[in-house]
Every structure is written in structure tokens, then in C-alpha cells.
């Protein structure tokens, strides 16, 4: 089995750049600063139309925790239905109970609704109380894969747990490391964990084409540069694909 590279993107330009670099699939998100939320319907359907590689869409109605009320759950169901009708290949989501365990009932309902799309349990997994029980719960609900940093700040720091999860998962579910993966550490992470799929943004900063800039006003988070865009880096993705091909 070849190694799979998934690129998380927050724009159509990034999605197309990821495809050009040789990505196997993209995960389309909005609001990277909040860890990713569901993109607009317009972005989803245009990406599905333009991309030749597999498109996955995050289903997350807001930033913050993964404990959702009934209205938020209804939004998630409607977004999954839309993604399916748009021809999306997979959806990415995760719901927890207030005690940090997997909400098996509502996750199972969404997995069943999503069929025949693939389903990934996202990094809500990293916020659970017991990763090994959570692994069994996610398998029980029918997901195809888990995206995880090994419950650490990044996948490099979480390699020990990720390796254990890969071993325990066997053929029952795919464990996909993500967060902080780059050209310098991906080979080491692959060797230490035994994982076959990897997730990252692999982006570069591109200056805005705006010639007029009002530095006195800000539209959002003052820690971000509103005149700088993060775009998937074709050269970096090509390099990482080459590294994975040698494993």
C-alpha cells in the first residue's frame, strides 16, 4: 500500500495547488485559526467541480469544543447531506460527550447519513479522556479513519501514542497522524508510528496583491496579517511525496 498524503486547505486556490503538487486528497476547511470549520456551500460545490483528486469536507459548525446542542447537530446533518449531494468523497467530524468520551449515538447517526462517503473522526479524538477506549468507540461507530496528533501539541510529540493506536487498530480503522508534520519530520514520524496516511497544510505565506493598506484597522484577530495569505506550497508537497515514495 502506498502512503497517502492529505492536504488541509482553506481556499480553492490552495486546493488546486495541493492537487498540482501531487496530493492524494484535500480536506476543505474554513477558519484555520479556530482549527477548521465547515466551509460555505459555494466553496464546497465549486471545489467538487474543479478537483480531480478526492475532496473531503470538515463538518464542524463552530470553533471551540466538540459538545454540540441539538441545533448544531441539525446543522451538521444538513451539511453532510449537502456534501453528499455535491459529490464530495468524504466528510470529517467528531462529537464528544461532556465527560470527554465519544458520543457514539450521534456519531453513528452521522456516519450512517454520510454513506457512501468516507468518514474521518477528526482531532476531537485528541480531546478525549481515554484514547484506547475512544479508539474502540470510533471503530464501533463505523468511521474509516482517525486524525490524531497523539493527544499532544503535534504529531512528532505524540508518536508513541500514535504508534500504539496504529498497532491496536490493525485493519479495523486507519490512523492518520496530523498537526505539525513537515519535510523535516515526516519520515521519522512514518518510521516510528507505522502510519500510512499523513495530514498537513504544507503551506507558504503569499503577500496580498493589495496596494492600499489601512494599518489602523483590523477585521479580526490582531495576531494575523490580513495582507498575507497561506497557500498550499506545490514544491513542498512534491518534496514530501518524494520522501514518502522512498519509504
C-alpha positions, 0 to 999 in steps of 0.5 A: 500500500502506498502512503497517502498524503492529505492536504488541509486547505482553506481556499480553492486556490490552495486546493488546486495547488495541493492537487498540482503538487501531487496530493492524494486528497484535500480536506476543505476547511474554513477558519484555520485559526479556530482549527477548521470549520465547515466551509460555505456551500459555494466553496464546497460545490465549486471545489467538487467541480474543479478537483480531480483528486478526492475532496473531503469536507470538515463538518464542524459548525463552530470553533471551540469544543466538540459538545454540540446542542441539538441545533448544531447537530441539525446543522451538521446533518444538513451539511453532510447531506449537502456534501453528499449531494455535491459529490464530495468523497468524504466528510470529517467530524467528531462529537464528544460527550461532556465527560470527554468520551465519544458520543457514539449515538450521534456519531453513528447517526452521522456516519450512517447519513454520510454513506457512501462517503468516507468518514474521518473522526477528526482531532476531537479524538485528541480531546478525549479522556481515554484514547484506547477506549475512544479508539474502540468507540470510533471503530464501533461507530463505523468511521474509516479513519482517525486524525490524531496528533497523539493527544499532544501539541503535534504529531512528532510529540505524540508518536508513541501514542500514535504508534500504539493506536496504529498497532491496536487498530490493525485493519479495523480503522486507519490512523492518520497522524496530523498537526505539525508534520513537515519535510523535516519530520515526516519520515521519522514520524512514518518510521516510528508510528507505522502510519500510512496516511499523513495530514498537513497544510504544507503551506507558504505565506503569499503577500496580498496583491493589495496596494492600499493598506489601512494599518489602523484597522483590523477585521479580526484577530490582531495576531494575523496579517490580513495582507498575507495569505497561506497557500498550499506550497506545490514544491513542498508537497512534491518534496514530501511525496518524494520522501514518502515514495522512498519509504 
